[in-house]
Amino acid sequence: MKISQKLVGSFVGISLLMSVVGAVAIAQNQKIAKTLAIAETEQVAQVLAASIVHHMPDDRESISVQRSDELQNFANLLHDLQKRDIVVVNGQKLILADAVPENVGTIFDHDLDNEIQKTMQDGKSRTFLEKSVDYPQGIKLIVVRLTNNQKQVTGAVILEWSSLYDNAIAQARPTMIVIGITSFGCVILALIIGLRISSSIAKPLQSVTEVAQRVTQESNFDLQAPVTSKDEIGILATAFNHLIERVKTLLTEKEQHSEELQQALTKLHNTQQQLVQTEKMSSLGQVVAGVAHEINNPVNFIHGNITYINSYSKDLLKLVQAYQAHYPNPPQTLQATLDDVDLDFLNEDLPKILQSMKVGSQRIREIVLSLRNFSRLDESEFKAVDLHEGIDNTLLILQHRLKAIPESPAIEVVKDYSQLPLVECYPGQLNQAFMNILANAIDTLEESAQQTQEAGTIWISTQVMADNWVQIAIADNGSGIPEIVRSRIFDPFFTTKSIGKGTGLGLSISYKIVIEKHHGKIWCDSTLGEGTKFVIEIPVHQPESMQR
């Protein structure tokens, strides 16, 4: 229940209590008036009874009818003096005297509960109401026993007390009116005071309460409680408004600190993951460089000696041919050896074998050179390089994934290189970006080929843009990327690959390499069902701060 309702209810209760007190006072006045009227009438009736006995000293058991004229004169005299009805009856309730003379000689039968007979038996005065045609509302009467000098019951005196009661009420009526008016005035005053107090205290408190509830429910700390006075309620509202402002300030500071902390944690987490990935690539670069170095020496030794072996084998074959020319008929044992060796086939196949070994060793040297170039991933040196060389080296590393396998056909790579200047960059990191984008394209084409059995194609194009920028575009004819996925492909740890096949860091790291390390641009264009294209743009010359 609201405090305003409690206050109004309290004052209404007080006013009702005052009304009850007034009603009780009026009822008590009426009761006192009735009691006094009955007591006075009873006293008068007893005096009348004593007077009747005194003036009629006979010792008969009942008053004789012959003496009724004297009683009637007495009743008329009383009626004329006090305007009160009096009835005198004998033991058989026969009326001997009455303010209405016509009733003399009749039986009094208006006591419905036989109050007259009971009074004559036990001597106790009784009141009753006499109703008649002339008096439909009734006349209030009291009956008193009439006894002679020998204490014998001779009849009863019935006296009206209505007029005394009416007079008493008439005299008390001004007092009762005053009490009623006072009670009603107290009720009105209590209601007015209650409403005034409710208006001056409860309503401002209710306004503050409503504002507090809205602030709590809506979290709207721009709300303010109205200040309508300078009393305690106004001070409370002002303090509450200051509290709201303070809470708003604290929440704003908390949100700012929380946001800054979240940004710092996110940046730290991304940096940590990038450092881990960079460390892995650095370790891989060191391993690749070491392996390439170890392979390079024996391959160079083999490749360099193939030339001499070829020369020596040619000289030996010439020597054998010279022997055959000078000794056409060799001994039987030598001829058997020549037949076993199959000199003609050896003379024909040996140059082919040496040429094949030379081509193989040259291929190994090219692979080793590509590994050494790609191993620049661990280099932090800023230099101007040929981007085409980095792309080709990356393709050579991924050559095994471009070949046909039982699950999918071979992937064709179409190059459209323009004449590019040397570009200032971190070559190892840029090669890593190429590697991540090309690896994703190969993954996509492999998945599409498993469903359609159609050969995939990767297009790589380069060109020089305005303001000394270069553009590298890598496109495929895979299944494409949905818009809901494309908007998040550069987010850290976001991947659509199954567990164990992707970490969600490749494209995120590529994004950081292009945007943060080289002040470039990278974006993705994709049409679902047709393919995807990644575009990288970087300036040819980086700011001097990047070169330090």
Wavefront OBJ file of the C-alpha trace (Angstrom):
o trace
v 0.000 0.000 0.000
v 1.291 3.461 -0.895
v 2.200 5.895 1.861
v -0.408 8.388 0.566
v -3.093 5.745 0.929
v -1.862 4.931 4.433
v -1.945 8.593 5.456
v -5.427 9.203 4.036
v -6.632 5.919 5.519
v -5.279 6.886 8.937
v -7.062 10.224 8.914
v -10.247 8.642 7.583
v -10.052 6.185 10.482
v -9.620 9.049 12.931
v -12.569 10.873 11.398
v -14.705 7.737 11.563
v -13.696 7.315 15.200
v -14.791 10.856 15.870
v -18.108 10.145 14.149
v -18.589 7.064 16.287
v -17.798 9.080 19.416
v -20.375 11.693 18.362
v -22.969 9.026 17.623
v -22.303 7.374 20.976
v -22.624 10.744 22.729
v -25.978 11.414 21.014
v -27.199 7.911 21.843
v -26.052 8.343 25.425
v -27.943 11.633 25.694
v -31.045 9.925 24.385
v -30.565 7.112 26.869
v -30.113 9.554 29.743
v -33.210 11.460 28.665
v -35.189 8.219 28.598
v -33.892 7.130 31.982
v -34.656 10.489 33.591
v -38.140 10.621 32.036
v -38.944 7.106 33.256
v -37.580 7.819 36.741
v -39.496 11.053 37.062
v -42.713 9.498 35.731
v -42.346 6.532 38.062
v -41.863 8.888 40.985
v -44.920 10.927 40.011
v -46.972 7.729 39.536
v -45.975 6.510 42.985
v -46.893 9.899 44.471
v -50.216 9.718 42.669
v -50.781 6.191 43.959
v -50.034 7.326 47.522
v -52.362 10.298 47.122
v -55.153 8.084 45.831
v -54.772 5.714 48.787
v -54.586 8.678 51.160
v -57.814 10.186 49.909
v -59.614 6.858 49.824
v -58.965 5.263 53.164
v -61.311 2.384 52.863
v -59.995 -1.051 53.328
v -61.532 -2.734 50.438
v -59.502 -4.997 48.272
v -60.289 -2.995 45.155
v -61.231 0.581 44.456
v -64.983 0.868 44.052
v -66.550 2.150 40.896
v -68.634 4.532 42.988
v -65.468 6.490 43.884
v -64.396 6.769 40.218
v -65.759 10.294 39.836
v -63.253 11.605 42.341
v -60.473 9.739 40.537
v -61.625 11.100 37.198
v -61.535 14.631 38.542
v -58.014 13.952 39.778
v -56.986 12.571 36.344
v -58.493 15.569 34.575
v -56.709 17.940 36.918
v -53.338 16.217 36.263
v -53.947 16.232 32.549
v -54.766 19.907 32.579
v -51.741 20.793 34.673
v -49.046 18.628 33.064
v -50.656 17.621 29.777
v -50.058 14.012 30.670
v -52.374 11.067 30.329
v -53.199 9.059 33.481
v -55.197 5.872 33.775
v -56.342 4.251 37.041
v -57.494 0.616 36.903
v -58.672 -1.811 39.544
v -57.474 -5.342 40.068
v -59.481 -6.548 37.070
v -57.914 -3.874 34.781
v -61.245 -2.001 34.726
v -60.594 1.673 33.961
v -61.778 3.839 36.862
v -60.281 7.102 35.622
v -58.784 8.212 32.318
v -57.740 11.434 30.655
v -60.171 10.332 27.994
v -63.475 10.065 29.891
v -65.011 7.821 27.248
v -62.646 5.019 28.293
v -63.937 4.892 31.914
v -65.706 1.632 32.647
v -63.845 -0.302 29.933
v -61.135 -2.881 30.307
v -57.571 -1.674 29.644
v -56.133 -4.134 27.132
v -53.287 -2.201 25.486
v -50.595 -3.947 27.526
v -49.850 -6.676 25.002
v -47.471 -8.510 27.337
v -49.876 -8.102 30.344
v -47.476 -5.673 32.009
v -50.268 -4.346 34.349
v -51.085 -7.766 35.784
v -47.387 -8.595 36.251
v -46.779 -5.337 38.074
v -49.725 -5.896 40.390
v -48.325 -9.350 41.186
v -44.657 -8.552 41.859
v -44.819 -4.797 42.549
v -42.133 -3.932 39.960
v -42.805 -0.894 37.802
v -42.925 -1.625 34.075
v -42.992 0.440 30.903
v -44.827 -0.450 27.753
v -46.010 1.120 24.536
v -49.689 1.698 23.917
v -50.629 1.798 20.234
v -54.018 2.876 18.935
v -55.666 4.366 15.914
v -55.137 7.853 17.270
v -51.535 7.182 18.181
v -50.085 4.813 15.527
v -46.519 5.396 16.734
v -47.632 4.602 20.302
v -47.613 6.291 23.700
v -44.947 5.470 26.255
v -46.539 4.430 29.573
v -45.362 3.243 32.953
v -47.452 1.163 35.371
v -47.158 1.351 39.184
v -48.978 -0.945 41.620
v -51.723 0.607 43.811
v -52.049 -0.789 47.360
v -54.241 0.134 50.335
v -53.123 0.735 53.884
v -53.156 -3.018 54.578
v -50.670 -3.490 51.673
v -53.322 -5.172 49.648
v -53.228 -4.638 45.864
v -56.250 -2.640 44.849
v -55.298 -1.672 41.302
v -52.649 0.176 39.277
v -51.781 3.668 38.127
v -50.699 4.031 34.489
v -48.908 7.302 33.669
v -47.588 8.628 30.349
v -43.902 9.540 30.118
v -43.731 10.344 26.381
v -44.135 14.062 26.961
v -41.312 14.106 29.540
v -39.080 12.179 27.157
v -39.937 14.511 24.283
v -39.224 17.525 26.459
v -35.899 16.055 27.565
v -34.989 15.294 23.981
v -36.027 18.803 22.938
v -33.778 20.245 25.625
v -30.867 17.956 24.661
v -31.359 18.425 20.923
v -29.146 21.578 20.678
v -26.390 19.690 22.429
v -26.803 16.701 20.126
v -26.819 19.001 17.101
v -23.619 20.614 18.319
v -22.081 17.178 18.848
v -23.199 16.063 15.367
v -21.924 19.205 13.694
v -18.668 18.964 15.629
v -18.229 15.312 14.644
v -18.972 16.045 10.988
v -16.598 19.011 11.081
v -13.891 16.815 12.589
v -14.423 14.274 9.799
v -14.107 16.953 7.115
v -11.093 18.500 8.878
v -9.398 15.113 9.206
v -9.947 14.397 5.509
v -8.621 17.814 4.521
v -5.550 17.412 6.749
v -4.972 13.908 5.390
v -5.182 15.087 1.794
v -2.917 18.049 2.516
v -0.319 15.898 4.205
v -0.604 13.332 1.420
v -0.126 16.076 -1.153
v 2.835 17.680 0.615
v 4.623 14.488 1.706
v 3.312 11.412 -0.052
v 3.185 12.788 -3.597
v 6.793 14.090 -3.619
v 7.914 10.780 -2.106
v 5.908 8.919 -4.727
v 7.573 10.986 -7.476
v 11.019 10.114 -6.099
v 9.982 6.444 -5.840
v 8.737 6.369 -9.443
v 11.969 7.915 -10.701
v 13.974 5.375 -8.680
v 11.958 2.499 -10.165
v 12.399 3.799 -13.721
v 16.127 4.259 -13.204
v 16.359 0.672 -11.946
v 14.164 -0.881 -14.633
v 15.292 1.159 -17.656
v 18.902 1.809 -16.547
v 18.285 5.398 -17.633
v 20.526 7.562 -15.476
v 19.487 10.772 -17.249
v 16.257 10.861 -15.204
v 15.924 13.346 -12.336
v 13.449 13.502 -9.460
v 11.454 16.782 -9.319
v 12.438 19.122 -6.477
v 9.287 21.030 -5.467
v 10.223 22.270 -2.000
v 13.140 23.094 0.250
v 12.089 20.936 3.175
v 13.312 17.429 4.010
v 11.512 16.010 0.943
v 13.287 18.498 -1.311
v 16.635 17.694 0.335
v 15.939 13.983 -0.198
v 15.077 14.528 -3.887
v 18.227 16.636 -4.405
v 20.414 14.006 -2.724
v 18.789 11.297 -4.826
v 19.510 13.268 -8.018
v 23.146 13.653 -6.967
v 23.272 9.922 -6.317
v 21.935 9.185 -9.830
v 24.562 11.482 -11.363
v 27.313 9.833 -9.325
v 26.163 6.338 -10.312
v 26.028 7.436 -13.959
v 29.583 8.769 -13.734
v 30.829 5.587 -12.078
v 29.095 3.368 -14.651
v 30.532 5.447 -17.499
v 34.022 5.147 -16.050
v 33.483 1.427 -15.496
v 32.325 0.909 -19.082
v 35.302 2.879 -20.384
v 37.734 0.882 -18.265
v 35.998 -2.359 -19.213
v 36.145 -1.483 -22.897
v 39.796 -0.474 -22.649
v 40.590 -3.662 -20.758
v 38.718 -5.770 -23.314
v 40.554 -4.073 -26.154
v 43.865 -4.611 -24.389
v 43.067 -8.283 -23.749
v 41.978 -8.774 -27.357
v 45.087 -7.062 -28.653
v 47.269 -9.058 -26.277
v 45.587 -12.297 -27.306
v 45.947 -11.519 -31.001
v 49.541 -10.446 -30.523
v 50.257 -13.627 -28.601
v 48.748 -15.782 -31.327
v 50.575 -13.843 -33.994
v 53.846 -14.210 -32.108
v 53.235 -17.946 -31.822
v 52.460 -18.164 -35.530
v 55.430 -15.970 -36.395
v 57.669 -18.082 -34.200
v 56.409 -21.213 -35.919
v 57.058 -19.697 -39.340
v 60.443 -18.458 -38.152
v 61.349 -21.933 -36.942
v 60.052 -23.379 -40.191
v 62.138 -20.868 -42.120
v 65.236 -21.832 -40.166
v 64.581 -25.515 -40.749
v 63.921 -24.941 -44.448
v 67.026 -22.812 -44.762
v 69.114 -25.450 -42.963
v 67.717 -28.280 -45.055
v 68.208 -26.276 -48.249
v 71.787 -25.521 -47.260
v 72.558 -29.143 -46.441
v 71.009 -30.367 -49.689
v 72.617 -27.642 -51.747
v 76.232 -28.777 -51.205
v 75.878 -32.430 -52.313
v 73.531 -31.419 -55.134
v 76.063 -28.883 -56.398
v 78.755 -31.549 -56.110
v 76.666 -34.026 -58.088
v 75.531 -31.442 -60.625
v 79.089 -30.193 -61.128
v 80.543 -33.693 -61.571
v 77.896 -34.765 -64.079
v 79.667 -32.638 -66.687
v 82.945 -34.421 -66.064
v 81.286 -37.829 -65.990
v 79.682 -37.038 -69.322
v 83.026 -36.009 -70.769
v 84.814 -39.027 -69.331
v 82.153 -41.445 -70.536
v 82.369 -39.969 -74.034
v 86.145 -40.405 -74.008
v 85.844 -43.991 -72.858
v 83.300 -44.754 -75.553
v 85.605 -43.170 -78.137
v 88.422 -45.351 -76.863
v 86.277 -48.460 -77.114
v 85.222 -47.504 -80.628
v 88.914 -46.972 -81.592
v 89.768 -50.402 -80.226
v 86.941 -51.881 -82.260
v 88.207 -50.150 -85.381
v 91.780 -51.413 -84.956
v 90.832 -54.814 -83.604
v 87.700 -55.863 -85.428
v 88.185 -59.470 -84.416
v 88.755 -59.575 -80.648
v 89.613 -62.808 -78.835
v 86.775 -65.123 -77.925
v 86.855 -64.232 -74.240
v 86.772 -60.463 -74.964
v 83.934 -60.945 -77.430
v 81.921 -62.754 -74.784
v 82.446 -59.819 -72.383
v 81.396 -57.348 -75.088
v 78.252 -59.348 -75.728
v 77.418 -59.384 -72.017
v 77.958 -55.633 -71.683
v 75.899 -54.857 -74.833
v 78.204 -52.087 -75.848
v 75.879 -50.738 -78.537
v 73.014 -50.219 -76.049
v 75.455 -48.732 -73.514
v 76.802 -46.379 -76.180
v 73.217 -45.282 -76.958
v 71.700 -45.128 -73.431
v 74.565 -43.742 -71.360
v 74.323 -40.195 -72.790
v 70.559 -40.256 -72.114
v 71.099 -41.327 -68.514
v 73.690 -38.596 -67.981
v 71.354 -36.010 -69.523
v 68.498 -37.178 -67.292
v 70.721 -36.935 -64.212
v 71.718 -33.427 -65.255
v 68.067 -32.375 -65.624
v 67.180 -33.960 -62.268
v 70.023 -32.291 -60.434
v 69.093 -28.965 -62.027
v 65.507 -29.445 -60.832
v 66.758 -30.186 -57.325
v 68.899 -27.036 -57.443
v 65.835 -24.980 -58.417
v 63.787 -26.449 -55.590
v 66.576 -25.780 -53.107
v 66.846 -22.209 -54.372
v 63.096 -21.731 -53.922
v 63.295 -23.114 -50.397
v 66.119 -20.737 -49.601
v 64.166 -17.785 -50.992
v 61.005 -18.769 -49.137
v 62.982 -19.224 -45.934
v 63.237 -15.439 -45.762
v 60.119 -15.708 -43.590
v 62.356 -15.362 -40.561
v 64.029 -12.240 -41.877
v 63.061 -8.877 -40.401
v 65.095 -6.954 -42.971
v 63.205 -4.368 -44.984
v 64.253 -4.461 -48.644
v 63.080 -3.956 -52.218
v 62.250 -7.262 -53.901
v 60.594 -8.735 -56.957
v 57.085 -9.796 -55.906
v 56.808 -12.208 -58.833
v 59.744 -14.160 -57.472
v 58.031 -14.463 -54.092
v 54.761 -15.649 -55.689
v 56.588 -18.191 -57.835
v 58.559 -19.510 -54.891
v 55.317 -19.897 -52.933
v 53.720 -21.785 -55.842
v 56.747 -24.052 -56.009
v 56.361 -24.884 -52.308
v 52.675 -25.665 -52.931
v 53.374 -27.560 -56.181
v 52.516 -30.926 -54.615
v 49.024 -29.706 -53.747
v 48.375 -28.558 -57.310
v 48.882 -32.012 -58.812
v 46.037 -34.410 -59.486
v 45.044 -36.838 -56.737
v 42.466 -39.638 -56.764
v 39.886 -37.428 -55.036
v 40.244 -34.388 -57.353
v 41.855 -33.406 -60.672
v 44.886 -31.143 -60.980
v 44.527 -27.435 -60.255
v 45.600 -25.130 -63.068
v 47.438 -21.895 -62.251
v 47.071 -19.059 -64.768
v 49.530 -16.177 -64.371
v 49.002 -12.710 -65.777
v 52.047 -10.792 -64.612
v 52.600 -7.139 -65.509
v 55.946 -5.387 -65.412
v 56.348 -4.500 -61.718
v 59.072 -2.397 -60.120
v 60.935 -3.636 -57.090
v 58.657 -3.165 -54.095
v 59.907 -2.125 -50.656
v 58.546 -4.627 -48.124
v 59.254 -7.375 -45.639
v 59.575 -10.165 -48.223
v 59.269 -13.053 -45.811
v 56.029 -11.743 -44.264
v 54.566 -10.883 -47.665
v 55.371 -14.438 -48.877
v 53.507 -15.722 -45.816
v 50.441 -13.691 -46.851
v 50.634 -15.163 -50.379
v 50.992 -18.630 -48.890
v 47.890 -18.255 -46.674
v 45.659 -16.948 -49.499
v 46.851 -19.569 -52.015
v 46.470 -22.392 -49.474
v 42.867 -21.296 -48.774
v 42.133 -21.199 -52.511
v 43.525 -24.739 -52.939
v 41.422 -25.973 -49.976
v 38.297 -24.473 -51.531
v 38.990 -25.969 -54.973
v 39.652 -29.403 -53.474
v 36.298 -29.319 -51.633
v 34.476 -28.167 -54.788
v 36.179 -30.833 -56.929
v 35.062 -33.591 -54.544
v 31.451 -32.520 -55.190
v 31.548 -31.583 -58.898
v 34.640 -33.503 -60.156
v 35.529 -30.404 -62.197
v 39.071 -29.069 -62.467
v 39.806 -25.944 -60.486
v 41.701 -22.886 -61.659
v 43.638 -20.193 -59.843
v 44.269 -16.880 -61.572
v 47.127 -14.674 -60.369
v 47.438 -11.199 -61.839
v 49.602 -8.199 -61.014
v 49.544 -4.599 -62.177
v 50.825 -1.166 -61.323
v 48.222 1.212 -59.917
v 48.213 5.002 -59.754
v 50.346 6.839 -57.194
v 53.042 4.108 -57.237
v 50.920 1.306 -55.844
v 50.944 -2.309 -57.022
v 48.021 -4.739 -56.985
v 48.123 -8.517 -56.644
v 44.852 -10.367 -57.318
v 44.413 -14.090 -56.540
v 41.110 -15.578 -57.775
v 39.604 -19.066 -57.965
v 36.510 -20.674 -59.458
v 35.441 -22.417 -56.265
v 32.060 -22.432 -54.557
v 32.357 -18.841 -53.266
v 31.886 -17.427 -49.769
v 28.471 -16.519 -48.257
v 28.064 -12.892 -47.216
v 27.639 -13.792 -43.514
v 31.019 -15.575 -43.634
v 32.779 -13.062 -45.894
v 32.214 -10.275 -43.375
v 34.259 -12.213 -40.772
v 37.010 -13.950 -42.755
v 39.684 -11.574 -41.435
v 38.601 -11.991 -37.775
v 41.093 -13.865 -35.564
v 40.205 -17.540 -34.907
v 37.239 -17.469 -37.287
v 37.224 -20.504 -39.555
v 34.678 -22.612 -41.402
v 37.021 -25.579 -41.650
v 36.584 -28.685 -39.551
v 38.568 -29.218 -36.342
v 42.204 -29.956 -37.075
v 42.184 -28.384 -40.547
v 42.261 -24.693 -39.692
v 43.061 -22.340 -36.829
v 41.387 -19.197 -38.171
v 44.681 -17.276 -38.048
v 45.900 -17.424 -41.656
v 43.811 -14.661 -43.173
v 43.906 -12.642 -39.931
v 47.715 -12.639 -40.010
v 47.683 -11.829 -43.741
v 45.405 -8.877 -42.990
v 47.778 -7.542 -40.327
v 50.814 -8.041 -42.592
v 49.242 -6.051 -45.436
v 47.465 -3.363 -43.367
v 49.774 -2.806 -40.394
v 53.169 -3.832 -41.706
v 52.893 -2.427 -45.249
v 50.158 0.260 -44.949
v 48.319 -1.470 -47.746
v 44.820 -2.704 -48.499
v 43.298 -6.160 -48.693
v 39.744 -7.192 -49.432
v 37.705 -10.067 -50.721
v 35.133 -10.197 -53.523
v 33.053 -13.340 -53.822
v 29.963 -14.575 -55.676
v 28.340 -17.655 -54.237
v 28.678 -20.551 -56.687
v 31.114 -18.703 -58.992
v 34.315 -18.080 -57.069
v 36.349 -15.799 -54.819
v 38.985 -13.135 -55.424
v 41.414 -11.661 -52.895
v 43.002 -8.329 -53.805
v 46.153 -6.934 -52.188
v 47.402 -3.402 -52.826
v 50.596 -2.007 -51.309
v 52.686 1.084 -52.044
v 55.941 0.660 -53.949
v 57.800 2.847 -51.471
v 57.085 2.658 -47.761
v 57.422 5.616 -45.330
v 60.882 6.170 -43.901
v 59.630 5.151 -40.431
v 58.900 1.677 -41.837
v 62.464 1.299 -43.136
v 64.146 1.773 -39.767
l 1 2 3 4 5 6 7 8 9 10 11 12 13 14 15 16 17 18 19 20 21 22 23 24 25 26 27 28 29 30 31 32 33 34 35 36 37 38 39 40 41 42 43 44 45 46 47 48 49 50 51 52 53 54 55 56 57 58 59 60 61 62 63 64 65 66 67 68 69 70 71 72 73 74 75 76 77 78 79 80 81 82 83 84 85 86 87 88 89 90 91 92 93 94 95 96 97 98 99 100 101 102 103 104 105 106 107 108 109 110 111 112 113 114 115 116 117 118 119 120 121 122 123 124 125 126 127 128 129 130 131 132 133 134 135 136 137 138 139 140 141 142 143 144 145 146 147 148 149 150 151 152 153 154 155 156 157 158 159 160 161 162 163 164 165 166 167 168 169 170 171 172 173 174 175 176 177 178 179 180 181 182 183 184 185 186 187 188 189 190 191 192 193 194 195 196 197 198 199 200 201 202 203 204 205 206 207 208 209 210 211 212 213 214 215 216 217 218 219 220 221 222 223 224 225 226 227 228 229 230 231 232 233 234 235 236 237 238 239 240 241 242 243 244 245 246 247 248 249 250 251 252 253 254 255 256 257 258 259 260 261 262 263 264 265 266 267 268 269 270 271 272 273 274 275 276 277 278 279 280 281 282 283 284 285 286 287 288 289 290 291 292 293 294 295 296 297 298 299 300 301 302 303 304 305 306 307 308 309 310 311 312 313 314 315 316 317 318 319 320 321 322 323 324 325 326 327 328 329 330 331 332 333 334 335 336 337 338 339 340 341 342 343 344 345 346 347 348 349 350 351 352 353 354 355 356 357 358 359 360 361 362 363 364 365 366 367 368 369 370 371 372 373 374 375 376 377 378 379 380 381 382 383 384 385 386 387 388 389 390 391 392 393 394 395 396 397 398 399 400 401 402 403 404 405 406 407 408 409 410 411 412 413 414 415 416 417 418 419 420 421 422 423 424 425 426 427 428 429 430 431 432 433 434 435 436 437 438 439 440 441 442 443 444 445 446 447 448 449 450 451 452 453 454 455 456 457 458 459 460 461 462 463 464 465 466 467 468 469 470 471 472 473 474 475 476 477 478 479 480 481 482 483 484 485 486 487 488 489 490 491 492 493 494 495 496 497 498 499 500 501 502 503 504 505 506 507 508 509 510 511 512 513 514 515 516 517 518 519 520 521 522 523 524 525 526 527 528 529 530 531 532 533 534 535 536 537 538 539 540 541 542 543 544 545 546 547 548
